[in-house]
Each structure stands twice: as structure tokens, then as C-alpha cells.
Amino acid sequence: MHYYYHCYFYLFLFPIICTYDCEEVCNITLSVMENTSIEKLQWNLNDLIYNRTSSLEYLQFSLSNPSDYFEIELTKILKFRLIELDREKICKNNLLNDECSLQLQIFTQTSFIIIFKMIILDENDWKPLFNQDYIYLNIRENLPINYRVQLPIAYDYDSIQYNIDHYEFINNIEEIEKLFQLEKFHDELRLKLLKKLNCELKNNYQLYIIAIDKGGLKSNVLHVNVTVGDLNEYQPRFNQRFYHKGIPENISIINSFSSPILQINATDDDCYDKTILYSILNNDIPNDIFPFEIDKYTGLMRVKHQLDYETISTYRFRVKASNLDQITSSMVPIIIDILDVNDNQPLIQMNILNEYKLNENNDNFIININENIRLGQFIGTILIRDMDSTMINHHLSLKILSCLPLTLSCPIELDSGMENNIFNSTTYVIRTSRLLDIELGDEKFIIILEARDYGDPPLSSQRHLIININDENDCTPKFTQLNYQFRVSYSSPIGFFIGQVQADDDDYSPNFRLIQYKFLENDYQDVISIDVNNGSLFLAKQLSTEMKLNITVRAIDVHNHSLYDQANIEIFLFDETTCLPVFRQTIYVFNTSEHQMIPYEIGQVNVDNCLLSSIPISYHLIKEDSLSPFPFSIDSHTGIIKVIHELDREIKSFYKFHISSLHSKTQQLTQIEIQINILDENDHYPIFNNLHKEYIYISTHHHHQTNKIFITHIHAIDADVGLNGLINYYFTNKDHYKYFHLYPNGSIILYNLNNVHLPVRLEIYARDQGYPRPLNSKENIIIYVCDIYKRHECPINESPNKLRRNFYLGSIFIMISVVLILFIIIICIIWNLFMKKKLRRKENNKSYSYQIEARKNLIISDSLYDLSPIIHGNHRSKCLVV
């Protein structure tokens, strides 16, 4: 057994080995500090075993196996072959009990073996090192205290003497160490929670960690990004308790994506799950017709279907806001008010009495009325309705836009627009505005009614009211002449055509124009017969002597025998040898209208010449008044009467005169009466015959039971006659019909005391029913209706003051005129006196010269000269004898 001892000396890192003798195996152990220079890492083996073996001869050495770390030079020098001695590199994988050593076997040429072992002693030359510079941790909030999270460790290849001692934070130490703690447990590094984390307070922490070894060296910095995970413990919270929005019903759907109507906004106090999803909760209206939609991500609400205030004016629903995970949610009520706009035209609904109603469609309403309907007859009502709200359309009106034919005045009027408080409507009453006569052209009227609201913009609608006038059998047959004269030779045969009487019926309907003719008495039916249908007269019996027959004929309405007219017929039976010419009628009646363009013909007279027709007959006017210009003339050859001066019915309504006929052969003179009736034209305007301004004071406090107050009565006159002079009255402001009735007789009644605000200024005009064009009064009458208890609110009646002021001005003017006249008279008197005095002087001078000349040239008596007056100016003088 071999014993050996080791002796280590460290002096300047150079080993000194002390050994004892060794026989077959010699163990040499030496310790060397790492990082010793290479020059010092070589040994003479003979020196190492010196004094350890009895053999003093030098041995030759060789390695038993090739070595990466050593080599033997010159058979005895053991040399470290690497360029540096680095314990951590050499023993990176060969550490045993924290000892780093290199060992090899060296042979000699003898059986002697050396076991060489080099222990590398550690220096603190390695810093701790984290393999990662950045790591990311996610730690959920509200985890319990002392909860630990594994962290990566730092590595230090130095020996245990110099390896990692501890870890520490290097940033925000005071804040970080209140929440986190680093624990080094064996070969692990843990992050320990000292408090519960709250993501809503802080959701991220930056931890800077270093490792420090036992030699005081510090590692690189490990950046730990700690994200606090959210627990989603809060519900979404809306920024309003409810949303209330008003939008117009005509909002554009096309631009709804660029212009949302409402922004719904909710927030979540959770720190990460802040994405809010919005949805509409609607249980009342089906989704396919529900007009709103919401963007699930932005909360912008838009309109997807057209809105209609008249269908639904308010929408109430809820909006739900939830997180992505749908764990928490909340809801908010939404109220959308649809604002009305004026998008509905007013509707015209007619309610006509059954006796007048005929037919109705969407555009036209046809009614039939009889021509003998009375003036002011109630026909029906017109209801104006508007689906828009009363806040938009506070008033509705109806007017007659046109009434065809334009040549006739409209047969109806709309009276008293009355508002209905139940719904947005106004009722008008339809009345006849004038008397009708189908024979004067009142056959059919097409009236265009226009209803208008007062929205923004105003809308209107139209409807046609067609009025058919039914003809009444109200016209009496009229003979064209009151007297008929016929001459028949008594030698004429039976059946000879004597002549014809004719009557006209002005009824419009042909069925009402049928006339029958018959004699009133039956005395001469055996002599004269009449055709009942056309009024032709025939000789029924041949007579042999001259005689005169007087017969009364009657024209009777076939359908109404109470309508008839009578005419006289004179039939002269004459001898052709003794016949005299006579006028064919006993009186001629002509009708003509006033103010026609002259000259023009109005008719013709002629005589029945029973003699030869070649003998001329002349006609002449017999004027009754030769002073005024006679407006008529007659053609002496043809008997045609003409108007040669303009006629005016208001000056003279008819003319009566005679026309004579002269037979050129017998010189017989025959006269006939002519009557010309001047028919009226609508050429005069209605004129009010009372004051043009009137003040009426009333009290509305004591008339709530009767609800009607008589205001006043107005009256206008029209010089025309018939329909041309028939007058109706109208308000210039149609709104006054809501409160006042204006009757055709001129009476004004306040019938609606609700919401009437006094004083009221009523302006009224008059209009006749003239044909073909009605005329309005040129001046209107104004009536102020005032509250008797609030006289100060009524406009002041300034007419007395104006009259008084005008009187004062007139008086002053008269006084000034009188003073001027007196002043002129005084000036004239003074001027006259001055001129007389001046002339008197001139006359005295001239008389002296005249006396001298007279003595020279004249022989006159001195006494005569002295008595003769002086001639000057307008003075009378006596003659002088030369």
C-alpha cells in the first residue's frame, strides 16, 4: 500500500508541492487559481516527483491518453495547452461538489505511473445573467394575498462561494414593494403578492429586477411587464338616465347613415372589457316595420323606414348595452317624438242634401238643383280636414278658385268657416248666391274649390263641384205680336192660307217649349180654322160679303195649361176692287239693349198692299218731341227702323211714337204705333246709400244664452234692374265669416262669441248679379264692432274732428278772401279818384285851346258855345255846326 501526502503552497499562484516517496503510483495534486497566466502553467515532472522516489535518474514521461488540456514537451515538461485558464468554461459540465479539476495519467519508461490532478480554484469573475431581458405576466385582479407567480432565475457560473445571493427591484421601490415581493426559494425565483390587485385602479406595472451574487456583482435587468387581468365585475353604464329626441317626420332616409338621429353612449368601469355592444329591445312593433336601427359598435341610431306622424307620433323602446362576453348588461329607455311637418294636403269632404246629390268620385262632385231655387237656399256643407296637427296647421280655408263659365256670376257662395274643436277641420256652408235662370245661360257650372292650410310650406288641394241646373217649366208662351191683322179676299177658296200666329216659349228644355194654339171662343170656328201645333190660319168657309172678324187666340203650354198667352186677330174680308193698304200689325213692339254700337237695325214695319205691289209706298216717322234728338230713323222705302243715337235705359226705358205710310197713287195715309223697349245692361255699380264708416258698440257679456247679436243693417242701390240690380254683400276678409253672418238683405249678425276679439274691423263690399259680368261696388263700407265696456280700445272716430278742422280752414279762407276783395275795392276807389283829378286838369287845358280855334274857324254863337258840354271819354256832346 502506498502512502502519499499532499502539501499545497500558494504563493503568487504558483504551486509548491511537497511529496514523499512513491513507488509504483505517485499522486500529484496541485491547486491553481483560474485566470493564471499560461506561462506559469507548466511543470517539470522530474521536479514534481523529486524527493518522492529513490530513483534519482531522470525519467521520460508520456500521457496515457491524448489530452485536450495538457501536453508533454521534451519528455518531461507538462504544459497547459489552452490559451487561458477559465474555470467556468473548463468545468461547465464537469462540476462535482462545486470542485473543478483536471486529472490525467502519465507513464514513464518504467512501470512507474503518475496520477496528476489540477484543481482550479474559482474567482468571482462571472456576473449573474438573466437569459431574457423582457417577460410579460398577466395577473388577474382580486387574487388572494401571498399568491405567487414563477419568474425566470438568473444564472451565475461561479462557484457556490460567489454565486447568486439575492434578487431585488431597482425601480419605484417604495410603490412596488408594497405590492410585490421577490422570493428566492432553492433554484427558483417567485413574485409574491402582498396586496390584491385592482385593474380599475391600475392595470399595468413595470418591474425592473436584478440579481446580485455573493461577491457583489449585479446582473442585467429583467424587465417584467405585469398586466392586471380584468374580472368583469361592472355593468355598462349609460351617460343618461333616458334619451328623449324629437325628429321631423320627413327626415331623409338616404342620408341617415351620414346623419344619425341619436348617439347612445355607455361606458364600462372594467379596465379591459370596455367594448360595448348595443341592441334595440322592441316588443310592440314588428322588426320589419320598426323604423329605427342602431350600430352595434358605435351606438349611432338611424332611421331605416319612412316616418309618419299621422300613423305613430311617439316611439318608446329600450336599448341594451352589453360586454363582449355578454356576462353583464344594462338597458336605457328611449323616447322618440315624431315632429309633424306639413306634408298632408287638406281634404275636401262634401255633405250635400239628398235632394241635390247626384254622383261623387275622387275628383268631382256632381249635384243637380232646380232653376227656381230660392236665393240663399242651403245646399249642404263642406268639411275641410287636415291630417296634420293643429300646431302645424292652425287654420284651414276654402275658396272658390274659379267658376266656369266666366261670363256668368257664380251661383253659390261659401259662408261662415266654422272651426271644429274636436279635430283639425273647418266647416263651410254652401248657399245659393243669386237667382238662377237657365234660359239666361245658367245651364251648367264647373266650380273649382281650393282648400288651403297655413303650414310651412302651405299646401292646397282642389276638387271640382259640378252644378247642373234643371230646367223648370216656368216660362209662359209669348206671342210675337199682341195684335195680328190679316186681309183676305172674300173670293178666296176654302182652305186658303190666311196667315200664321206664333208664340215662343223660352224654356230651355225642348219638352217644355211645346205649345198648342186654340181660339178662346168658338164663334168663328166654322169660318176660320187654326192648326193647333203651328198656329196657321185657314179659311174654312167661303164668304160673299166684306166683313171684319175679331178672334182671340190663346197659346197654351202643353204641360202646364196655366201658362198661356193671348193675342187678338183681326181678319178683314175685302173686295179686291176697293181695297186700301193697311199695316200688318196694329202695333209694333221692338226690344233692344242699351249702349250698343250705333247705327244698327232693330226691326221693320210694312203694309199689306192689296193692290198692285208695283205701286210704291213710303214710310215716315212722326216725332212727338222735336226738341231732343230723336234716336231712331226709318228707311222710307223698306220700313227698316235703325238706332242712330246711343240709348240709355236709366235715362229713358222705352219709346213710343208713330210711323205713317203714304200710298203714292191714292195718296192715302196710314199710321201705326211703334213701341221700343230698352233692355237693361249691367252698366252701374252698386252704391252704398249710408255712411262709409260706422262704429257699433256691443256687449258680449249678456248674450251667451242667445249666442247671436244683431250688429247693423247696410244697404246699397244699383240703378240697373232685374238681376243686374240685385245686390249681395261680402266681407273682404274671409276670416270674418267665422264669427259673423252677412245676409243678402244686408243684415250683419255676430253668431260666434267664442274667441272673438273686439274690436273688429269689418270691410264689406257689394256685388250685383249682373249678366254677363257682375260688378262690385267701387267703395267699401267699414264697420268697427267694439266692446262697449272697452271704448278706449276702439279706433277713434276722426270724422267730426276732420269736419271741424275743415270748417275752420274754410272759414279762414273765406275771411282772407273777403279782406282781399275789400282791399282791391279800396285800391280801385283810390285809383279812380286819382285818375279823375288828373283828367279834370287835362280837360281844363284842352277847353281853352278849343275856344281859340273856334273863334278863328267857326261862326258860332257865344251863348251856344257856353252851354255846350265838353266831350271826353264816354260823355255825351252836342253837335257843332261848321
Secondary structure, DSSP 8 states (H G I E B T S, - for coil): -------EEEETTEEEE-----SSEEEEEEEEETT--GGGSEEEHHHHTTTTSS--S---EEESS--SSEEEETTTEEEE-SS---HHHHTSS--BTTB-EEEEEEEESSS-EEEEEEEEE--S----EES-SEEEEEEETT--TT-EEEE--EE--S-TTTSEEEEEE-SSHHHHHHHEEEEEETTEEEEEESS---TTT--EEEEEEEEEETTS-B---EEEEEEEE----S--EESSS-EEEEEETT--STTTTTS-SEE--EE--SSS---EEEEEE-SSS-TTT--EEE-TTT-EEEE-S---TTT-SEEEEEEEEEETTSS-EEEEEEEEEEE--S-S--EEEEEE-TTTEEEE-SSEEEEEEETT--TT-EEEEEEEE-SS-TTT---EEEEEEEEESTTS--SEEEEEEEEETTTTEEEEEEEE-S---GGGT-SEEEEEEEEEE-SSS--EEEEEEEEEEE--S----EES-SEEEEEEETT--TT-EEEE--EE---SSGGGG-EEEEESSSTTTTTEEE-TTT-EEEE-S---S-EEEEEEEEEEESS-TT-EEEEEEEEEEE-TTS---EESSSEEEEEEESS--SSEEEEE--EE--S-TTS-EEEEEE-S-SSS---EEE-TTT-EEEE-S---TTT-SEEEEEEEEEETTT--EEEEEEEEEEE--S----EE-S-SEEEEEE-STT-TTT--EEEEE--EE-SS-GGGG-EEEEESSGGGGGTEEE-TTSEEEE---TT--SSEEEEEEEEE--SSS--B-SS-EEEEEEETT-GGGS----HHHHHHHHHHHHHHHHHHHHHHHHHHHHHHHHHHHHHHHHHHHHHHHHHHHHHHHHHHH----HHHHHHS----TT--------
